[in-house]
Amino acid sequence: MTDLFEPSTAQRPTAPPSRARSSASKRAARKRRRRRQQRTAVIMVVLLGLLGAGGYIFWDRLSSSLDGFDLALFNGAPEDYEGPGADPVQVVIPEGATGSQMGQVLAEADVVASVGAFNDAFESAPGAAGIQPGTYELHTQMSASGAVEALLTNEKVETEVTIPEGYTVEQVVDRVASITEFSREAIEEALADPKAIGLPKAADGNAEGWLFPKTYNVQPDDEVTDLLSTMIDQTKAELDSLGVDKDDRQDVLTKASIVEKEAPDGYRGEVARVIENRLDRGSPLGMDAVDAYGRQKPADQITVSEFNDSDFPYASRQQVGLPPTPISNPGVASVEAVIDPPEGGWIWYVTVNLNTGETKFTDNYSEFEQFKSEYQAWQAENN
């Protein structure tokens, strides 16, 4: 058998720039604070002159309630920088952040001069409400409109890692190492510490089957254990949502991993039923994908003696029951097929047309032999 996916050869992203502010940006920040304090003092003097002692009490309470509020709003247009900015800086826009919350994040990082300026730019920019959460590389002392425009490009610093359904742990390691800054050695070291990545005891220290296939976002400050534990937590969440009991998780994942490798599209349920029927009969599974995983080579390269090696734990034609571990990381469709397979007495199946994936199932050995002949005829016509 041949894996449908190969590890990506994408280049690793370059290291993120320093987040330190320049001395110039710090001086600018101190100047802004002094200007705000001066404006506050002027406003306070005027109010005290007008209102007297009662005004002082009023101001004391008002200033407490407005703690952190941008007083530049009292002085006309809110303070804003001009130009594209100075030093590179990374900022994190949280999930569900409002425009004001984004402005607060950017003001604290000295990307914009004031929350008010950002709010004005945010409200006047079409599509600003669609700014996505994530880590962005901006610059200190940008104009508010420039900051909004930069966020709207959605060019986040985070790295996306897509794990296809049916990948093995080995393929996941290759994919993650090729796309992120995590080295293969660091990934393997993390996998060797089951507790650190949240691997259940039932997995017996082997993460095969537990690294859920989907797209993950890796932030600049993430550790490799963060990514692996997220994959495992996602698997747990999916199993929980499907009502899989904790005691059954490992068996369900093992069966689903075989379905993922063996079943053509549209036939997952039938293959899952064949697995159950063979287990119920006490028969070896006899599924080449199991041997191929154990031997780490395609099934058509496995010798007869290797298939018949009764001492090999992944020799599916000799061993009764499930293999020692899952043989891939299955997706939801394969797990669902295992949980609720269709009724049927099928024991054998043959994919008779590799172009269409047409697969025929039977509980009659003579009919199974006919299906094999049908496949051989197709193969002769298409080679």
C-alpha positions as CSV (number, residue, x, y, z in Angstrom):
1,M,0.0,0.0,0.0
2,T,1.2,3.5,-0.7
3,D,0.5,6.5,1.7
4,L,-1.6,9.1,0.0
5,F,0.2,12.0,1.6
6,E,3.9,12.9,1.8
7,P,5.4,15.2,4.5
8,S,5.5,18.8,3.5
9,T,8.8,20.3,2.3
10,A,7.7,23.9,3.3
11,Q,10.5,26.0,4.6
12,R,10.7,26.8,8.3
13,P,9.6,30.4,9.2
14,T,12.4,32.7,10.2
15,A,12.8,33.6,13.8
16,P,10.4,36.3,15.0
17,P,11.9,39.8,15.5
18,S,12.8,41.2,18.9
19,R,9.9,42.7,20.8
20,A,12.0,45.2,22.7
21,R,11.1,48.8,22.2
22,S,13.8,51.2,21.1
23,S,15.0,54.0,23.4
24,A,13.2,56.5,21.1
25,S,9.9,54.8,21.5
26,K,10.3,54.8,25.3
27,R,11.1,58.5,25.4
28,A,8.0,59.1,23.2
29,A,5.9,57.2,25.7
30,R,7.2,59.2,28.6
31,K,6.5,62.5,26.7
32,R,2.9,61.4,26.1
33,R,2.4,60.6,29.7
34,R,3.6,64.0,30.8
35,R,1.4,65.7,28.2
36,R,-1.6,63.8,29.5
37,Q,-0.8,64.6,33.1
38,Q,-0.5,68.3,32.2
39,R,-3.9,68.3,30.5
40,T,-5.4,66.5,33.4
41,A,-4.0,69.2,35.8
42,V,-5.4,72.0,33.6
43,I,-8.8,70.5,33.5
44,M,-8.8,69.9,37.2
45,V,-7.8,73.5,38.0
46,V,-10.5,74.9,35.8
47,L,-13.2,72.6,37.3
48,L,-12.0,73.5,40.8
49,G,-12.2,77.2,40.0
50,L,-15.7,76.9,38.7
51,L,-17.1,74.5,41.3
52,G,-15.1,75.2,44.4
53,A,-14.9,72.7,47.2
54,G,-17.9,70.8,45.9
55,G,-16.2,70.6,42.5
56,Y,-13.2,69.0,44.2
57,I,-15.2,66.2,45.6
58,F,-16.9,65.7,42.3
59,W,-13.6,65.6,40.4
60,D,-12.1,63.2,42.9
61,R,-14.9,60.7,42.4
62,L,-15.0,61.3,38.6
63,S,-11.2,60.7,38.2
64,S,-11.4,57.5,40.2
65,S,-14.2,56.2,38.0
66,L,-12.3,57.2,34.8
67,D,-9.0,55.6,35.9
68,G,-7.3,54.4,32.7
69,F,-9.7,56.5,30.4
70,D,-7.9,58.3,27.6
71,L,-8.3,62.0,28.7
72,A,-7.1,63.1,25.3
73,L,-10.7,62.8,24.3
74,F,-11.5,66.0,26.3
75,N,-8.9,67.8,24.2
76,G,-10.5,67.3,20.7
77,A,-9.2,64.6,18.4
78,P,-7.5,61.7,20.2
79,E,-3.7,61.6,20.0
80,D,-2.4,59.7,17.0
81,Y,1.0,58.9,15.5
82,E,1.9,59.7,11.9
83,G,3.6,57.4,9.4
84,P,4.3,53.7,9.1
85,G,5.9,53.3,12.5
86,A,9.3,52.5,13.9
87,D,10.4,49.2,15.5
88,P,8.9,45.8,14.8
89,V,6.7,44.5,17.5
90,Q,4.4,41.4,17.9
91,V,1.0,41.8,19.4
92,V,-1.7,39.2,20.1
93,I,-5.3,40.0,19.2
94,P,-7.4,37.8,21.6
95,E,-10.4,35.7,20.5
96,G,-13.6,37.8,20.4
97,A,-11.8,41.1,21.0
98,T,-13.9,44.3,20.4
99,G,-12.4,47.3,18.6
100,S,-11.8,49.0,22.0
101,Q,-10.1,45.9,23.3
102,M,-7.8,45.7,20.3
103,G,-7.0,49.4,20.7
104,Q,-6.1,48.8,24.3
105,V,-3.7,46.0,23.3
106,L,-2.1,48.1,20.7
107,A,-1.8,51.2,22.9
108,E,-0.1,49.2,25.6
109,A,2.4,47.9,23.0
110,D,3.0,51.5,21.8
111,V,1.7,50.6,18.3
112,V,-0.9,53.3,18.4
113,A,-0.8,56.6,20.4
114,S,-4.3,56.2,22.0
115,V,-7.2,53.9,22.2
116,G,-9.4,56.7,20.9
117,A,-7.5,57.1,17.7
118,F,-7.7,53.4,17.1
119,N,-11.4,53.3,17.8
120,D,-12.0,56.1,15.2
121,A,-9.9,54.3,12.6
122,F,-11.6,51.0,13.4
123,E,-15.1,52.4,13.1
124,S,-14.3,54.1,9.8
125,A,-12.6,51.1,8.1
126,P,-14.9,48.8,6.1
127,G,-14.6,45.2,7.3
128,A,-12.7,46.0,10.5
129,A,-15.1,43.8,12.4
130,G,-13.7,40.9,10.5
131,I,-10.2,41.3,12.0
132,Q,-9.1,37.8,13.1
133,P,-7.5,36.8,16.4
134,G,-3.9,35.8,16.4
135,T,-0.3,37.1,16.6
136,Y,0.6,39.9,14.2
137,E,3.8,41.7,13.5
138,L,3.3,45.5,13.5
139,H,5.5,48.5,14.3
140,T,5.7,50.8,17.3
141,Q,4.3,54.3,16.7
142,M,2.1,53.6,13.7
143,S,-0.8,55.7,12.7
144,A,-4.1,54.2,13.9
145,S,-5.4,53.9,10.4
146,G,-2.2,52.1,9.4
147,A,-2.5,49.7,12.3
148,V,-6.1,48.8,11.3
149,E,-5.1,48.4,7.7
150,A,-2.2,46.0,8.8
151,L,-4.6,43.9,10.9
152,L,-7.0,43.7,8.0
153,T,-4.4,42.0,5.8
154,N,-4.7,39.0,8.2
155,E,-1.0,38.2,7.8
156,K,-0.5,36.6,11.2
157,V,2.8,35.5,12.5
158,E,1.4,32.2,13.7
159,T,2.2,29.1,11.6
160,E,-0.5,26.7,10.4
161,V,0.2,23.0,10.5
162,T,-2.3,20.7,8.8
163,I,-2.3,17.0,9.8
164,P,-4.2,14.9,7.2
165,E,-6.4,12.0,8.2
166,G,-4.5,8.7,8.3
167,Y,-1.1,10.2,9.0
168,T,1.1,8.0,11.3
169,V,3.0,9.5,14.2
170,E,6.1,9.3,12.1
171,Q,4.5,11.4,9.4
172,V,3.2,13.9,11.9
173,V,6.7,14.4,13.3
174,D,8.0,14.9,9.7
175,R,5.2,17.4,8.9
176,V,5.6,19.4,12.1
177,A,9.4,19.5,11.9
178,S,9.3,20.7,8.2
179,I,6.8,23.5,8.8
180,T,7.6,24.9,12.3
181,E,10.7,25.8,14.2
182,F,10.4,22.6,16.3
183,S,13.2,20.1,15.5
184,R,12.6,16.5,15.0
185,E,14.6,15.8,18.1
186,A,12.5,18.1,20.2
187,I,9.3,16.6,18.9
188,E,10.5,13.0,19.6
189,E,11.7,14.1,23.1
190,A,8.2,15.5,23.9
191,L,6.5,12.3,22.6
192,A,8.7,10.3,24.9
193,D,7.1,12.1,27.9
194,P,3.5,10.9,27.8
195,K,2.6,12.8,31.0
196,A,3.8,16.1,29.7
197,I,1.6,15.9,26.6
198,G,-1.4,14.5,28.4
199,L,-1.4,11.0,26.7
200,P,-3.8,8.7,28.5
201,K,-2.4,5.6,30.3
202,A,-4.4,3.3,28.0
203,A,-2.1,4.4,25.1
204,D,0.9,2.8,27.0
205,G,3.2,5.6,26.1
206,N,2.5,5.4,22.3
207,A,0.8,8.5,20.8
208,E,-0.2,6.6,17.6
209,G,-3.9,7.2,17.0
210,W,-4.1,10.2,19.5
211,L,-2.8,13.0,17.3
212,F,-6.0,14.3,15.9
213,P,-5.9,15.3,12.2
214,K,-6.8,18.9,11.6
215,T,-5.2,22.3,11.1
216,Y,-3.4,23.8,14.1
217,N,-2.2,27.3,14.7
218,V,1.3,27.5,16.3
219,Q,2.0,30.8,18.0
220,P,5.6,32.2,18.3
221,D,5.8,31.5,22.0
222,D,4.3,28.0,21.8
223,E,6.3,25.0,23.0
224,V,6.2,21.6,21.1
225,T,4.4,20.1,24.1
226,D,1.7,22.7,23.6
227,L,1.1,21.6,20.1
228,L,1.1,17.8,20.9
229,S,-1.1,18.2,24.0
230,T,-3.6,20.2,21.9
231,M,-3.7,17.4,19.3
232,I,-4.3,14.8,22.1
233,D,-6.9,17.0,23.8
234,Q,-8.7,17.3,20.5
235,T,-8.9,13.6,20.2
236,K,-10.3,13.3,23.7
237,A,-12.9,16.0,23.0
238,E,-14.0,14.3,19.7
239,L,-14.3,10.9,21.4
240,D,-16.3,12.5,24.3
241,S,-18.6,14.2,21.9
242,L,-19.3,10.9,20.2
243,G,-20.1,9.2,23.5
244,V,-17.1,6.9,23.6
245,D,-16.4,5.7,27.1
246,K,-12.9,6.3,28.5
247,D,-12.3,2.6,28.9
248,D,-13.1,2.0,25.2
249,R,-11.1,4.9,23.7
250,Q,-8.0,2.8,22.8
251,D,-9.9,0.0,21.1
252,V,-12.1,2.5,19.2
253,L,-9.0,4.4,18.0
254,T,-7.3,1.2,16.9
255,K,-10.2,0.0,14.9
256,A,-10.8,3.4,13.4
257,S,-7.1,3.7,12.4
258,I,-7.5,0.4,10.4
259,V,-10.7,1.7,8.8
260,E,-8.8,4.9,7.9
261,K,-6.1,3.0,6.1
262,E,-8.2,0.2,4.6
263,A,-11.6,1.7,3.5
264,P,-12.1,3.5,0.2
265,D,-14.3,6.6,0.4
266,G,-17.9,5.6,1.0
267,Y,-17.1,2.2,2.5
268,R,-15.9,3.0,6.0
269,G,-19.0,1.5,7.7
270,E,-18.8,-1.8,5.9
271,V,-15.1,-2.2,6.6
272,A,-15.8,-1.4,10.3
273,R,-18.4,-4.2,10.3
274,V,-16.0,-6.7,8.7
275,I,-13.5,-5.9,11.6
276,E,-16.2,-6.6,14.2
277,N,-17.3,-9.8,12.4
278,R,-13.8,-11.2,12.3
279,L,-13.2,-10.3,15.9
280,D,-16.5,-11.9,16.9
281,R,-15.5,-15.1,15.0
282,G,-12.1,-15.2,16.6
283,S,-10.4,-15.0,13.2
284,P,-7.3,-13.0,12.4
285,L,-8.1,-9.6,10.9
286,G,-6.0,-10.4,7.8
287,M,-5.8,-6.8,6.8
288,D,-2.6,-5.8,4.8
289,A,-2.6,-2.2,6.2
290,V,-1.8,-3.7,9.7
291,D,1.2,-5.6,8.3
292,A,2.4,-2.6,6.3
293,Y,2.4,-0.4,9.4
294,G,4.3,-3.0,11.4
295,R,6.9,-3.7,8.7
296,Q,7.1,0.0,7.7
297,K,6.8,-0.7,4.0
298,P,4.0,-1.1,1.4
299,A,2.0,-4.4,1.5
300,D,3.2,-5.4,-2.0
301,Q,6.8,-5.5,-0.7
302,I,6.0,-7.8,2.2
303,T,7.1,-11.4,1.7
304,V,5.1,-14.5,2.2
305,S,7.3,-15.5,5.1
306,E,6.8,-12.0,6.7
307,F,3.0,-12.3,6.4
308,N,3.1,-15.7,8.0
309,D,5.5,-14.8,10.8
310,S,3.5,-15.8,13.9
311,D,6.0,-14.1,16.2
312,F,5.5,-10.7,14.7
313,P,2.8,-8.7,16.6
314,Y,1.5,-6.9,13.5
315,A,1.2,-10.1,11.4
316,S,-2.5,-9.7,10.8
317,R,-2.9,-13.1,9.1
318,Q,-1.5,-14.9,12.1
319,Q,-2.5,-12.8,15.2
320,V,-6.0,-13.0,16.5
321,G,-7.5,-9.7,17.8
322,L,-6.5,-6.1,17.4
323,P,-2.9,-5.0,16.7
324,P,-0.8,-3.7,19.7
325,T,-1.4,-0.1,18.7
326,P,-3.5,2.0,16.3
327,I,-1.8,2.1,12.8
328,S,-2.7,5.8,12.0
329,N,-4.4,8.8,13.4
330,P,-8.0,8.5,12.3
331,G,-10.5,11.2,11.5
332,V,-14.1,11.6,12.8
333,A,-15.7,9.7,9.9
334,S,-13.7,6.6,10.7
335,V,-14.4,6.8,14.4
336,E,-18.1,7.2,13.6
337,A,-18.0,4.2,11.4
338,V,-16.6,2.1,14.2
339,I,-19.1,3.3,16.7
340,D,-22.1,2.6,14.6
341,P,-21.3,0.3,11.6
342,P,-24.1,-1.0,9.4
343,E,-25.6,-4.4,9.9
344,G,-24.2,-7.2,7.7
345,G,-22.6,-10.6,7.9
346,W,-19.6,-9.6,5.7
347,I,-16.3,-11.3,6.3
348,W,-14.4,-10.5,3.1
349,Y,-14.2,-7.6,0.7
350,V,-12.3,-6.6,-2.4
351,T,-11.9,-3.3,-4.1
352,V,-12.5,-4.3,-7.7
353,N,-11.8,-0.9,-9.3
354,L,-9.0,1.3,-8.0
355,N,-10.1,4.2,-10.1
356,T,-13.6,4.4,-8.7
357,G,-12.9,2.7,-5.4
358,E,-15.8,0.3,-6.0
359,T,-15.6,-2.3,-3.2
360,K,-17.7,-5.5,-2.9
361,F,-18.4,-7.3,0.4
362,T,-19.5,-10.9,1.0
363,D,-19.8,-13.6,3.6
364,N,-19.4,-16.3,1.0
365,Y,-15.8,-17.4,0.2
366,S,-16.6,-18.5,-3.3
367,E,-18.1,-15.1,-4.1
368,F,-15.0,-13.5,-2.5
369,E,-12.9,-15.5,-5.0
370,Q,-15.0,-14.1,-7.8
371,F,-14.4,-10.6,-6.6
372,K,-10.7,-11.3,-6.6
373,S,-10.9,-12.4,-10.2
374,E,-12.8,-9.3,-11.1
375,Y,-10.1,-7.2,-9.6
376,Q,-7.4,-9.1,-11.4
377,A,-9.2,-8.5,-14.7
378,W,-9.4,-4.8,-14.0
379,Q,-5.7,-4.7,-13.1
380,A,-4.8,-6.5,-16.4
381,E,-6.7,-3.9,-18.4
382,N,-5.3,-0.9,-16.6
383,N,-1.6,-1.8,-16.4
